[in-house]
Amino acid sequence: MVAPEDRSILSRRHYAAAMASLQRRLVVRINRVANRVVRTLGLKRFRGADLLFLTTVGHKSGKTRVTPLLYRKEPGRWVVVASNGGADWEPGWWLNVQAGSPASIEIDGTVTPVTGTEITGPERDELWRVLNEETFDYTDYQSKVSRRLAIVALTPVA
């Protein structure tokens, strides 16, 4: 049995959880619409950086999703940040790539199957600096979230 003084705490927690869930669903829907607009317009650059279109298959839903991402081209790979627009949860595309779901990128009409791996350690630290200086300033996004934004290397499937 819940004591009367604990009911209001439980109610506040339930309300907060419900609001967080609603906010997440709303952000996801807005992102999907924005992604479709970017794709439909055929944008190749956004906020001064190059765009690629990452296609993933949901590891749970089986649905195909296309996500535009800012990237840095490096020899043999494309480097992206799993920023999710500053939302405090991992982007679906990154969860799908981590789960081993099929993925491909499209740049200038060329489609390349890829796998993704997180970059860690000193290499991550150096790439974080370079990405923030040359691609996009992710520091504001990082300051808004409790998770560490993953830096991901997308490499062609052999």
C-alpha positions as CSV (number, residue, x, y, z in Angstrom):
1,M,0.0,0.0,0.0
2,V,1.3,3.5,-0.9
3,A,1.2,6.0,1.9
4,P,-0.8,9.2,1.1
5,E,2.4,11.4,1.2
6,D,4.1,9.1,-1.3
7,R,1.2,9.3,-3.8
8,S,2.0,12.8,-4.9
9,I,5.7,11.8,-5.5
10,L,4.6,8.8,-7.6
11,S,2.1,11.0,-9.5
12,R,4.9,13.6,-10.2
13,R,7.2,10.8,-11.4
14,H,4.6,9.2,-13.5
15,Y,3.7,12.7,-15.0
16,A,7.4,13.4,-15.7
17,A,7.9,10.0,-17.3
18,A,4.9,10.5,-19.5
19,M,6.0,14.0,-20.5
20,A,9.5,12.7,-21.4
21,S,8.0,10.0,-23.5
22,L,5.8,12.4,-25.3
23,Q,8.7,14.8,-25.9
24,R,10.8,12.0,-27.3
25,R,8.0,10.9,-29.7
26,L,7.5,14.5,-30.8
27,V,11.2,15.1,-31.4
28,V,11.4,11.8,-33.4
29,R,8.5,12.8,-35.6
30,I,9.8,16.3,-36.2
31,N,13.2,14.8,-37.1
32,R,11.7,12.4,-39.6
33,V,9.8,15.2,-41.3
34,A,12.9,17.4,-41.4
35,N,14.9,14.4,-42.8
36,R,12.4,13.9,-45.6
37,V,12.5,17.6,-46.5
38,V,16.3,17.6,-46.7
39,R,16.2,14.5,-48.8
40,T,13.5,15.8,-51.1
41,L,15.3,19.1,-51.6
42,G,18.4,17.1,-52.5
43,L,20.6,19.2,-50.2
44,K,24.3,18.4,-50.4
45,R,25.4,20.8,-47.7
46,F,23.9,22.0,-44.4
47,R,25.2,24.6,-42.0
48,G,28.3,24.8,-44.0
49,A,29.2,21.1,-44.0
50,D,28.8,18.3,-46.5
51,L,25.8,15.9,-46.1
52,L,25.5,12.2,-46.7
53,F,22.4,10.2,-46.5
54,L,22.6,7.1,-44.3
55,T,20.1,4.4,-44.9
56,T,19.6,1.9,-42.1
57,V,17.2,-0.9,-41.5
58,G,15.5,-0.9,-38.0
59,H,16.8,-3.9,-36.0
60,K,13.4,-4.2,-34.3
61,S,10.9,-2.7,-36.8
62,G,12.6,-3.9,-40.1
63,K,11.7,-0.4,-41.5
64,T,14.1,1.4,-43.8
65,R,15.0,4.9,-42.6
66,V,17.2,7.6,-44.3
67,T,19.0,10.1,-42.2
68,P,21.0,13.0,-43.5
69,L,24.2,13.5,-41.5
70,L,27.1,16.0,-41.6
71,Y,30.3,14.2,-42.3
72,R,34.0,14.5,-42.6
73,K,35.7,12.5,-45.4
74,E,38.9,10.7,-44.5
75,P,40.8,8.1,-46.4
76,G,38.8,4.9,-46.5
77,R,35.9,6.2,-44.3
78,W,33.4,8.8,-43.6
79,V,33.2,10.2,-40.0
80,V,29.9,11.2,-38.5
81,V,28.7,12.2,-35.0
82,A,25.7,10.5,-33.3
83,S,24.4,13.8,-32.0
84,N,20.7,13.3,-32.6
85,G,20.3,17.1,-32.9
86,G,21.2,17.5,-29.3
87,A,18.5,15.1,-28.0
88,D,19.5,13.1,-24.9
89,W,19.2,9.7,-26.4
90,E,21.1,7.7,-29.0
91,P,19.8,8.2,-32.5
92,G,18.0,5.3,-34.0
93,W,20.5,5.0,-36.9
94,W,23.3,4.5,-34.5
95,L,21.4,1.8,-32.5
96,N,20.7,0.0,-35.7
97,V,24.3,0.2,-36.9
98,Q,25.5,-1.1,-33.6
99,A,23.0,-4.0,-33.8
100,G,24.6,-5.0,-37.1
101,S,21.6,-3.9,-39.3
102,P,22.4,-3.3,-43.0
103,A,23.5,0.3,-43.8
104,S,24.5,2.3,-46.8
105,I,25.4,5.9,-47.5
106,E,24.6,8.0,-50.5
107,I,26.8,10.9,-51.6
108,D,26.2,12.6,-55.0
109,G,24.0,9.7,-56.1
110,T,26.6,7.0,-55.3
111,V,25.4,4.4,-52.9
112,T,28.0,2.5,-50.8
113,P,27.2,-0.3,-48.3
114,V,28.9,0.5,-45.0
115,T,29.5,-0.7,-41.5
116,G,30.0,1.6,-38.5
117,T,32.3,1.6,-35.5
118,E,32.7,4.0,-32.7
119,I,36.0,5.9,-32.5
120,T,37.4,6.0,-29.0
121,G,40.5,7.0,-27.1
122,P,43.0,9.6,-28.3
123,E,41.8,9.3,-31.9
124,R,38.3,10.3,-30.7
125,D,39.7,13.2,-28.8
126,E,41.6,14.5,-31.9
127,L,38.7,13.9,-34.2
128,W,36.3,15.7,-31.7
129,R,38.6,18.8,-31.9
130,V,38.9,18.6,-35.8
131,L,35.1,18.0,-36.3
132,N,34.2,21.0,-34.0
133,E,36.7,23.3,-35.8
134,E,36.1,22.2,-39.4
135,T,32.7,20.5,-39.8
136,F,30.2,21.7,-37.1
137,D,30.4,22.9,-33.6
138,Y,29.0,20.0,-31.6
139,T,30.0,21.4,-28.2
140,D,26.6,23.0,-27.7
141,Y,24.9,19.6,-28.4
142,Q,27.3,17.9,-26.0
143,S,26.6,20.4,-23.2
144,K,22.8,19.6,-23.4
145,V,23.0,15.9,-23.0
146,S,24.1,13.4,-20.3
147,R,25.6,10.9,-22.8
148,R,28.9,11.2,-24.6
149,L,28.2,11.9,-28.3
150,A,29.6,9.0,-30.3
151,I,32.0,9.6,-33.2
152,V,31.4,7.0,-35.8
153,A,33.5,5.8,-38.7
154,L,31.5,4.5,-41.6
155,T,33.6,2.2,-43.7
156,P,32.8,0.5,-47.0
157,V,31.8,-3.1,-46.8
158,A,34.4,-5.2,-48.6
